[in-house]
Amino acid sequence: MARCANSALISALRGDILPTQEGLAQMSWETELRKALRRDHGKGWSVQGQSKGTKLTYRDPSDGSRSSVMLTIAWLPANELEIRNEVQHLRKRMLERNISLRAAHGIDGAALSSRGQFNWKHAHDQFLLSVAGLKETTIYDLRIRLGRVLGLLLQRPAPKDAAELMRAYSEQFLADLSPGSEGRKANLQTVSRFLKFAVDDCDAPKKWQPIATKKRQALVGPADGRDAKLTPPVKPEQLESLLDALEADGRHDLRLAVGLVGLFGLRPAELATLELQDNGDLKAHQVKRNAGDMKKSAKQQAKEKQRLVLPLDLPGREGLGAQLAAQWGSGLIKLPPQIASAVAAGDLKGTGDALRQYLNRYRPWRDLVATTPGLTPYSLRHGWAWRAHKLYDRPLSIRDASALMGHDAATHSKYYGSWTDEDDLRATVANLTATKPAAVAQS
C-alpha cells in the first residue's frame, strides 16, 4: 500500500494525469494511423497534428535527411483515411518523378487555385519558364498561342477536356489557315505540348492528356496532295500595296525580304542561300520544302545545284527586282535582324519561320490575309507563278517557269497548271470576246 501510495504521490508531484476515455480514443486512432503508414510505406514516415492541419515528415533512410510539409487536412479521427490517401498520393509522385517530398507537395499547392480547381494560369507560367531558352521569336509565338489557350480554358463555359479544347482552338483561331498548312500544324503542336506539360509536370487531371497524333492530324487537315489553290497567290496589286506600305513605314529591311521572295519567286528559306554574281545575276541554292531538305544547313545546300532566279517586275515598277538584288548584294540595306541571324547561322527553316513571324506582326499583311483567307508567306512565291502565266500577253512557258522556280515541269503543272479563280476566268473570257468583233469585221 505504501508503495502504491508513493507511486500516486510521485505521479501527482510530476503532474501526470490519467487519460480519459476520450484521450484513449485519440491515442488509439493516431497510433493506428502511424502503424498504417509504416505498414504501407515503410519506415521514415510520421504525422502529427499542428495548428489546423497535419504535419507530414519523411526521413530518408539512405542519408537520414528530413523534410516536412503541412497538409491542409484537419487532424481529426474522421480524416484518418484522407490523410492516408494523401500520403500515398505524395509518395507515388516522389517515386515516379524521383523528387523530394516538398517538391511533390509543391505541385499540388501551386497547381490548385483557391477554389480547389486546377490552376491553368500557373501551368501557363511554368510552361513558359520551361522554354525560356528558346529563340525570342519562338517565345513570341508561344505566348500568343498559349494566351489563346488560356482564354479558352478560363471562359465560361470552358472546354471539358483536351479534345474539346483543341477543337475549339482550331475553330476559333485557325479558320483562316489553309488545311494541312505548317501554321495549323505548329499551333496544334503547341497546344499538345502545353497540355502534356500540364498533365506530366503540373498534375492536371488525366482528361487533359493531349489527343492522339492521328486525331490531331484530322484538325490540321490533309498535308499531302492539296493543290496550289489552297494557298492562294499574292496578286500584283496586293504585292504593290504591301511594298508601298513597308516603304511608307520605314520598314526597308522587311521590304527587301518581301521583295526578293515575291519578285524572284523564292522559297522563303532560300533567302539564306542567295548569291549575287559579278554580272548582276542572282542565284539561289536549291531548297525543297520537304522535312529532310529543310533540316539541311545553308552550307550543305551550297553543295547542291544552284539555279538562276530572275525577277518578274510589277507593271510600272520595272527594274525594282534588279534594284533589290543590288541592295541585298551591297549590304546597304540589311535583312530584318531575326532573318539575318538565321541566315548567318545557316538555318534554313529558321529563315522561313522568321519571315512568317515578321509578316504576322505587320498589320498591312494581316489586312491582306483578312481579305484573302489562306495567304501565307509562300503566297509571295506563288504570286511569281501567277504573274508568269497570267499577267503578260506572252506567258512564260511551263518549262522555263519551272526551271526558274526550282522544280520539274510535272510538279509545276500539277500545282499551277489548273490554277485559276473567278476573276481570272472573267478576265480571260473578256479578253477573248473583245477580239472577236474586230476579227469578223476584217473578214
Number of C-alpha atoms within 10 A of each C-alpha: 6 7 8 9 10 11 12 13 12 12 13 11 9 9 9 10 8 9 10 9 9 9 10 11 13 13 13 12 15 18 11 12 19 16 16 13 19 14 10 13 14 11 14 15 19 17 22 13 16 13 9 13 15 19 19 19 18 20 16 14 11 6 7 9 10 13 12 16 17 18 20 12 16 18 20 15 14 10 12 16 11 12 23 16 12 14 22 15 13 19 19 14 19 17 12 9 12 12 13 17 22 16 16 22 22 13 16 16 15 14 21 18 14 10 7 9 10 19 20 21 16 15 24 20 12 17 20 16 10 10 12 12 10 11 11 11 14 16 15 12 16 20 14 11 19 19 14 15 22 14 14 18 17 13 9 8 8 13 17 11 16 19 18 14 20 22 14 16 21 18 12 12 14 18 13 16 21 23 21 19 19 13 16 21 19 15 21 22 17 16 21 21 13 23 27 20 20 26 17 14 15 25 19 23 12 14 13 20 20 25 18 10 11 9 11 18 17 12 20 24 15 13 14 8 9 15 13 18 16 15 20 23 27 27 17 20 11 16 21 15 14 20 21 14 16 19 15 10 10 11 14 17 19 23 22 24 19 25 24 26 25 30 25 27 27 28 24 28 29 24 25 28 21 24 18 15 10 7 6 12 14 20 19 24 24 23 26 15 13 8 9 8 15 18 14 15 18 25 14 12 22 15 10 12 11 17 16 16 20 18 23 21 19 19 11 7 10 12 12 17 21 19 12 19 23 17 14 20 17 11 10 9 16 17 21 18 12 19 28 17 16 20 24 12 15 20 22 25 21 24 23 22 19 22 21 17 17 15 16 16 10 12 11 16 21 15 12 18 17 12 9 15 17 20 23 25 23 21 23 29 23 28 23 28 28 21 20 19 18 17 17 10 7 9 13 16 12 20 14 13 20 19 16 21 23 24 15 15 16 13 13 19 14 13 16 19 14 11 18 14 10 8 8 12 11 11 11 13 10 11 11 10 10 11 10 10 9 10 9 8 7 6 5
